[in-house]
Structures are given as structure tokens and as C-alpha cells.
Amino acid sequence: MSGKTTPEDSDDVQSSEPGQLPALTAGEAAATAIEQLTRLTSKEPQGATSVEPADHGWTVEIEVLEDRRIPSSADMLALYEVEIDLDGNLLAYRRTKRYGRGSSDIGERDRR
């Protein structure tokens, strides 16, 4: 039997074997992570800035509006790193950066 799954049997397969695709697509992982983070923090997500497969599932970086100010150019934003498993369950989340809207010095996130 080959390592590929068909749409009929993919519902039952939750494999972490190398070379097999996770149960969630990158887009589904991002949407799930945004939903989970919003539920926990009640903050307004601006969108996913990165989605990466990980050993346990997916790591998604999400930009969030932390503090709305007037004028909006003074808003405070933050980047959150969210880890979800292959079933879309939240494993962990953490705020990695906080910055003013329009800041150009937020730099690249740390690579592990």
C-alpha cells in the first residue's frame, strides 16, 4: 500500500509519519488558530502572518489589535505564535512582540 491517502480514508488518518500531509491544510490551520486565539484573548485578529508545519501540527503567527487608539495610527498591535495539533486543538500560544501600528522596526521573528 502506498503512503498516499484518498479523500475517502483521509478522515480516519491522523498521521505524523514523515512525508505525509497533516490532516489540516495551511489555510484551515490558520483559520483554526485565529478562532482559538480570539476565543481565548477576546482581541481583534488582523490576520495570519505565517503558517508553518511543525512536528506536532502547525505553528501560526497572528497579528492582533491589542489597543485601539485615536488616531488609529497610534494603535498597538502584537504578534502571537499559536501552536495547534493535527486535529486543530490548541496546544500553546504566546505573545512574541508588541509594537505601534506602522512601525518598521519589528524585525524578523526569532527562528528556532
C-alpha positions as CSV (number, residue, x, y, z in Angstrom):
1,M,0.0,0.0,0.0
2,S,1.3,3.5,-0.9
3,G,1.8,6.3,1.6
4,K,-0.9,8.4,0.0
5,T,-4.4,8.7,1.3
6,T,-7.5,9.1,-0.7
7,P,-10.3,11.5,0.2
8,E,-12.4,8.6,1.4
9,D,-9.9,7.4,4.0
10,S,-8.4,10.8,5.0
11,D,-11.0,11.3,7.7
12,D,-9.6,8.4,9.7
13,V,-5.9,9.2,9.2
14,Q,-4.1,11.4,11.7
15,S,-0.5,10.5,10.8
16,S,2.7,12.2,11.9
17,E,4.8,10.0,9.6
18,P,7.4,11.9,7.6
19,G,6.3,12.6,4.0
20,Q,2.6,12.5,4.8
21,L,0.5,15.7,4.8
22,P,-1.2,16.8,8.1
23,A,-4.9,16.5,8.3
24,L,-5.4,20.2,8.2
25,T,-4.3,22.4,5.2
26,A,-2.3,25.5,5.9
27,G,-5.4,27.7,5.3
28,E,-7.5,25.6,7.7
29,A,-4.8,25.7,10.3
30,A,-4.6,29.5,10.1
31,A,-8.4,29.9,10.4
32,T,-8.5,27.5,13.3
33,A,-5.6,29.2,15.1
34,I,-7.3,32.6,14.7
35,E,-10.5,31.3,16.0
36,Q,-8.8,29.7,19.0
37,L,-6.8,32.8,19.8
38,T,-9.8,35.1,19.5
39,R,-11.8,32.9,21.9
40,L,-9.1,33.0,24.5
41,T,-8.0,36.6,24.3
42,S,-11.1,38.4,23.0
43,K,-8.6,40.5,20.9
44,E,-9.3,41.5,17.3
45,P,-7.2,39.5,14.9
46,Q,-5.8,41.3,11.9
47,G,-4.7,38.1,10.1
48,A,-2.2,35.3,10.0
49,T,1.3,36.5,9.0
50,S,2.8,33.0,8.7
51,V,1.8,29.3,8.8
52,E,4.4,26.6,9.2
53,P,4.1,22.8,9.6
54,A,5.6,21.5,12.8
55,D,6.2,18.1,14.3
56,H,3.0,18.3,16.3
57,G,0.8,20.0,13.8
58,W,1.1,23.7,12.8
59,T,2.6,26.9,14.1
60,V,0.7,30.0,13.1
61,E,1.8,33.6,13.7
62,I,-1.2,36.0,14.0
63,E,-1.2,39.8,14.1
64,V,-3.7,41.1,16.7
65,L,-5.0,44.6,17.6
66,E,-4.2,44.9,21.3
67,D,-5.1,48.5,22.0
68,R,-7.3,50.7,19.8
69,R,-6.3,54.4,20.0
70,I,-7.3,57.7,18.3
71,P,-5.9,58.3,15.8
72,S,-5.7,54.7,14.5
73,S,-2.1,55.2,13.5
74,A,-1.3,55.1,17.3
75,D,-2.9,51.6,17.7
76,M,-0.9,48.9,19.5
77,L,-0.5,45.6,17.7
78,A,1.0,42.3,18.7
79,L,2.3,39.1,17.1
80,Y,1.1,35.9,18.7
81,E,2.5,32.5,18.0
82,V,-0.1,29.8,18.1
83,E,0.5,26.0,18.1
84,I,-2.2,23.6,17.1
85,D,-2.2,19.9,16.6
86,L,-3.3,18.0,13.5
87,D,-6.9,17.9,14.8
88,G,-7.0,21.7,15.2
89,N,-6.7,21.6,19.0
90,L,-4.8,24.5,20.7
91,L,-1.5,23.3,22.2
92,A,0.0,26.6,23.2
93,Y,0.1,30.3,22.4
94,R,2.3,33.2,23.3
95,R,2.8,36.9,22.5
96,T,6.1,37.3,20.8
97,K,6.1,41.0,20.0
98,R,4.2,44.2,20.7
99,Y,4.5,47.4,18.6
100,G,2.8,50.5,17.3
101,R,0.9,50.4,14.1
102,G,3.1,51.4,11.2
103,S,6.4,50.5,13.0
104,S,9.0,49.4,10.5
105,D,11.4,48.1,13.1
106,I,9.6,45.0,14.3
107,G,12.2,42.9,12.5
108,E,12.1,39.2,11.8
109,R,10.8,36.8,14.3
110,D,13.3,34.5,16.1
111,R,13.9,31.2,14.3
112,R,14.4,28.2,16.5
